């Protein structure tokens, strides 16, 4: 009898696994979603981008959507292809380099011989779908710090809302990417 129960349990397990929906992976694309206009930076001052902090709730592979007053729901079968803790700093550095110049923005620690005029620290405070699912909200605080300590740190706050035409996971991911691109533009614009 135990062998028969084990066989039935294994059959049920195989059935459950074979009927699960496929997982769709989503990537924040490297290319910015808008024109890469070069904004003139102050006298070629190089920046070192330090660690980019993200809220703990973003340290997972599932795409999230708000639920109720304070909840988040993982979208079943829809996952990030790369952890956001890796993708966000990489894309922010690439976007700032597009805006400032390829050799003007480095990820800390910078290579020997590269002198930076400012250290950039970024804290993403919110990066999530709007309650209606039709877009993304990004809130961030960033600091530009003089490594020599001769001038005080500049601290900025920003809130970006990127609408989307539909509430699909693909549109949600595109809105995430557009929000990061807008953040890079805001950082560059407000640093001048």
GUPAKOL-231523 format. One record per residue (C-alpha): x, y, z; residue number from 1. Coordinates in Angstrom, 1 decimal, m for minus. Example, Ala and Ser with C-alpha at 12.3 -4.5 7.8 and 13.67 -1.06 7.14 Angstrom:
2
+--------+--------+--------+-----+
|   east |  north |     up | seq |
+--------+--------+--------+-----+
|   12.3 |   m4.5 |    7.8 |   1 |
|   13.7 |   m1.1 |    7.1 |   2 |
+--------+--------+--------+-----+
***
This chain:
192
+--------+--------+--------+-----+
|   east |  north |     up | seq |
+--------+--------+--------+-----+
|    0.0 |    0.0 |    0.0 |   1 |
|    2.7 |    2.6 |    0.8 |   2 |
|    4.3 |    2.0 |   m2.7 |   3 |
|    0.9 |    2.8 |   m4.3 |   4 |
|    0.5 |    6.0 |   m2.3 |   5 |
|    4.0 |    7.1 |   m3.2 |   6 |
|    3.2 |    6.4 |   m6.9 |   7 |
|    0.0 |    8.5 |   m6.7 |   8 |
|    1.9 |   11.3 |   m4.9 |   9 |
|    4.6 |   11.3 |   m7.6 |  10 |
|    2.0 |   11.3 |  m10.3 |  11 |
|    0.2 |   14.3 |   m8.8 |  12 |
|    3.5 |   16.1 |   m8.4 |  13 |
|    4.5 |   15.5 |  m12.0 |  14 |
|    1.0 |   16.7 |  m13.1 |  15 |
|    1.3 |   19.8 |  m11.0 |  16 |
|    4.7 |   20.7 |  m12.4 |  17 |
|    3.7 |   20.1 |  m16.0 |  18 |
|    0.6 |   22.3 |  m15.8 |  19 |
|    2.4 |   25.4 |  m14.3 |  20 |
|    2.4 |   28.4 |  m16.6 |  21 |
|    5.7 |   29.3 |  m18.2 |  22 |
|    7.8 |   32.1 |  m16.7 |  23 |
|    8.2 |   35.3 |  m18.7 |  24 |
|   11.5 |   37.1 |  m18.0 |  25 |
|   11.8 |   40.9 |  m18.4 |  26 |
|   14.8 |   43.0 |  m18.9 |  27 |
|   15.5 |   46.7 |  m18.4 |  28 |
|   17.0 |   47.5 |  m21.8 |  29 |
|   20.3 |   49.2 |  m22.0 |  30 |
|   19.2 |   51.8 |  m24.6 |  31 |
|   17.4 |   54.8 |  m23.1 |  32 |
|   13.7 |   55.1 |  m24.1 |  33 |
|   14.2 |   58.7 |  m25.3 |  34 |
|   16.7 |   60.8 |  m27.3 |  35 |
|   20.2 |   60.7 |  m25.8 |  36 |
|   20.8 |   64.5 |  m25.9 |  37 |
|   24.1 |   65.5 |  m24.5 |  38 |
|   23.7 |   68.0 |  m21.7 |  39 |
|   26.8 |   70.2 |  m21.1 |  40 |
|   28.5 |   69.4 |  m17.8 |  41 |
|   30.5 |   71.8 |  m15.7 |  42 |
|   34.1 |   71.9 |  m17.0 |  43 |
|   34.5 |   68.1 |  m17.6 |  44 |
|   34.1 |   67.3 |  m14.0 |  45 |
|   34.2 |   63.5 |  m13.5 |  46 |
|   31.8 |   61.8 |  m11.2 |  47 |
|   32.1 |   58.5 |   m9.3 |  48 |
|   28.8 |   56.7 |   m8.8 |  49 |
|   28.8 |   54.9 |   m5.5 |  50 |
|   26.4 |   52.2 |   m4.4 |  51 |
|   22.8 |   52.8 |   m5.4 |  52 |
|   20.5 |   51.9 |   m2.5 |  53 |
|   17.1 |   50.3 |   m3.3 |  54 |
|   14.3 |   49.4 |   m0.8 |  55 |
|   14.4 |   45.9 |    0.5 |  56 |
|   11.1 |   45.0 |   m1.2 |  57 |
|   12.7 |   45.4 |   m4.6 |  58 |
|   15.3 |   42.7 |   m3.8 |  59 |
|   13.3 |   39.9 |   m5.4 |  60 |
|   12.9 |   38.6 |   m8.9 |  61 |
|    9.1 |   39.0 |   m9.2 |  62 |
|    7.5 |   42.0 |  m10.9 |  63 |
|    5.3 |   43.7 |   m8.2 |  64 |
|    2.0 |   45.5 |   m8.4 |  65 |
|    0.3 |   47.4 |   m5.6 |  66 |
|   m2.6 |   45.7 |   m3.9 |  67 |
|   m5.0 |   47.4 |   m1.6 |  68 |
|   m3.9 |   50.2 |    0.7 |  69 |
|   m0.4 |   48.8 |    1.6 |  70 |
|    0.1 |   45.5 |   m0.1 |  71 |
|    2.2 |   44.4 |   m3.0 |  72 |
|    1.3 |   41.4 |   m5.3 |  73 |
|    3.9 |   39.4 |   m7.2 |  74 |
|    2.7 |   39.0 |  m10.8 |  75 |
|    2.6 |   35.2 |  m11.3 |  76 |
|    4.9 |   34.0 |  m14.0 |  77 |
|    6.5 |   37.4 |  m14.6 |  78 |
|   10.0 |   37.9 |  m13.3 |  79 |
|   13.0 |   40.2 |  m13.7 |  80 |
|   15.8 |   38.6 |  m15.8 |  81 |
|   18.4 |   40.4 |  m13.7 |  82 |
|   18.1 |   41.6 |  m10.1 |  83 |
|   17.2 |   45.3 |   m9.8 |  84 |
|   20.1 |   45.8 |   m7.4 |  85 |
|   22.4 |   45.1 |  m10.3 |  86 |
|   20.4 |   46.6 |  m13.2 |  87 |
|   19.5 |   50.0 |  m11.7 |  88 |
|   23.1 |   51.1 |  m10.9 |  89 |
|   24.4 |   49.8 |  m14.2 |  90 |
|   21.7 |   51.6 |  m16.2 |  91 |
|   22.0 |   54.8 |  m14.1 |  92 |
|   25.8 |   54.9 |  m14.8 |  93 |
|   25.3 |   54.2 |  m18.5 |  94 |
|   22.6 |   56.9 |  m18.8 |  95 |
|   24.7 |   59.5 |  m17.0 |  96 |
|   27.6 |   58.7 |  m19.2 |  97 |
|   25.4 |   59.3 |  m22.3 |  98 |
|   24.4 |   62.6 |  m20.9 |  99 |
|   27.8 |   63.8 |  m19.6 | 100 |
|   30.3 |   61.9 |  m21.8 | 101 |
|   31.6 |   58.4 |  m21.8 | 102 |
|   34.6 |   59.2 |  m19.6 | 103 |
|   32.9 |   61.5 |  m17.2 | 104 |
|   31.0 |   59.0 |  m15.1 | 105 |
|   32.6 |   56.0 |  m13.4 | 106 |
|   31.4 |   53.4 |  m11.0 | 107 |
|   33.2 |   53.5 |   m7.6 | 108 |
|   35.8 |   52.5 |   m7.0 | 109 |
|   37.4 |   54.3 |  m10.0 | 110 |
|   40.5 |   53.0 |  m11.7 | 111 |
|   43.9 |   54.3 |  m10.6 | 112 |
|   44.7 |   57.6 |  m12.3 | 113 |
|   41.1 |   58.7 |  m12.7 | 114 |
|   40.4 |   61.9 |  m10.7 | 115 |
|   36.8 |   62.6 |   m9.8 | 116 |
|   35.4 |   66.0 |   m8.9 | 117 |
|   32.2 |   64.7 |   m7.3 | 118 |
|   30.9 |   61.5 |   m5.8 | 119 |
|   27.3 |   60.7 |   m6.5 | 120 |
|   25.2 |   58.7 |   m4.1 | 121 |
|   21.7 |   57.7 |   m5.0 | 122 |
|   19.0 |   56.3 |   m2.8 | 123 |
|   15.9 |   54.9 |   m4.6 | 124 |
|   13.1 |   55.4 |   m2.1 | 125 |
|   10.3 |   54.1 |   m4.3 | 126 |
|   10.2 |   52.3 |   m7.7 | 127 |
|    6.8 |   50.6 |   m8.3 | 128 |
|    3.8 |   50.4 |  m10.4 | 129 |
|    1.0 |   53.0 |   m9.8 | 130 |
|   m2.0 |   51.7 |   m8.0 | 131 |
|   m4.0 |   51.5 |  m11.3 | 132 |
|   m1.1 |   49.6 |  m13.0 | 133 |
|   m0.9 |   52.3 |  m15.7 | 134 |
|    2.6 |   53.5 |  m15.1 | 135 |
|    5.4 |   53.7 |  m12.6 | 136 |
|    6.4 |   56.0 |   m9.7 | 137 |
|   10.0 |   56.6 |   m8.8 | 138 |
|   11.1 |   58.6 |   m5.8 | 139 |
|   14.8 |   59.2 |   m5.2 | 140 |
|   17.3 |   61.2 |   m3.1 | 141 |
|   20.8 |   61.9 |   m4.4 | 142 |
|   23.9 |   63.6 |   m3.2 | 143 |
|   26.8 |   65.1 |   m5.0 | 144 |
|   29.8 |   65.2 |   m2.7 | 145 |
|   33.1 |   67.0 |   m3.1 | 146 |
|   35.7 |   64.3 |   m2.3 | 147 |
|   38.1 |   67.0 |   m1.1 | 148 |
|   35.6 |   68.3 |    1.4 | 149 |
|   36.0 |   71.9 |    0.3 | 150 |
|   32.4 |   72.5 |   m0.6 | 151 |
|   29.2 |   71.2 |    1.1 | 152 |
|   27.3 |   68.2 |   m0.3 | 153 |
|   24.4 |   69.0 |   m2.6 | 154 |
|   21.3 |   67.0 |   m1.7 | 155 |
|   18.4 |   66.7 |   m4.1 | 156 |
|   15.0 |   64.9 |   m4.0 | 157 |
|   13.0 |   63.9 |   m7.0 | 158 |
|    9.7 |   62.2 |   m7.8 | 159 |
|    9.0 |   60.9 |  m11.3 | 160 |
|    5.8 |   59.5 |  m12.6 | 161 |
|    5.8 |   57.7 |  m15.9 | 162 |
|    2.4 |   56.8 |  m17.3 | 163 |
|    1.8 |   53.8 |  m19.6 | 164 |
|   m1.1 |   53.2 |  m22.1 | 165 |
|   m1.8 |   49.8 |  m20.7 | 166 |
|   m1.4 |   47.7 |  m17.5 | 167 |
|    0.5 |   44.8 |  m19.0 | 168 |
|    3.8 |   43.6 |  m17.5 | 169 |
|    5.7 |   44.6 |  m20.7 | 170 |
|    4.3 |   48.2 |  m20.4 | 171 |
|    5.2 |   48.2 |  m16.7 | 172 |
|    8.8 |   47.2 |  m17.4 | 173 |
|    9.1 |   49.9 |  m20.1 | 174 |
|    7.8 |   52.5 |  m17.7 | 175 |
|   10.5 |   51.4 |  m15.1 | 176 |
|   13.1 |   52.0 |  m17.8 | 177 |
|   11.7 |   55.4 |  m18.7 | 178 |
|   11.6 |   56.4 |  m15.0 | 179 |
|   15.3 |   55.5 |  m14.7 | 180 |
|   16.2 |   57.5 |  m17.8 | 181 |
|   14.3 |   60.5 |  m16.4 | 182 |
|   16.1 |   60.2 |  m13.1 | 183 |
|   19.5 |   60.4 |  m14.9 | 184 |
|   18.3 |   63.5 |  m16.8 | 185 |
|   17.1 |   65.1 |  m13.5 | 186 |
|   20.4 |   64.3 |  m11.8 | 187 |
|   22.4 |   65.9 |  m14.7 | 188 |
|   20.1 |   68.9 |  m15.0 | 189 |
|   20.1 |   69.8 |  m11.3 | 190 |
|   23.8 |   69.3 |  m10.9 | 191 |
|   24.6 |   72.3 |  m13.1 | 192 |
+--------+--------+--------+-----+
***
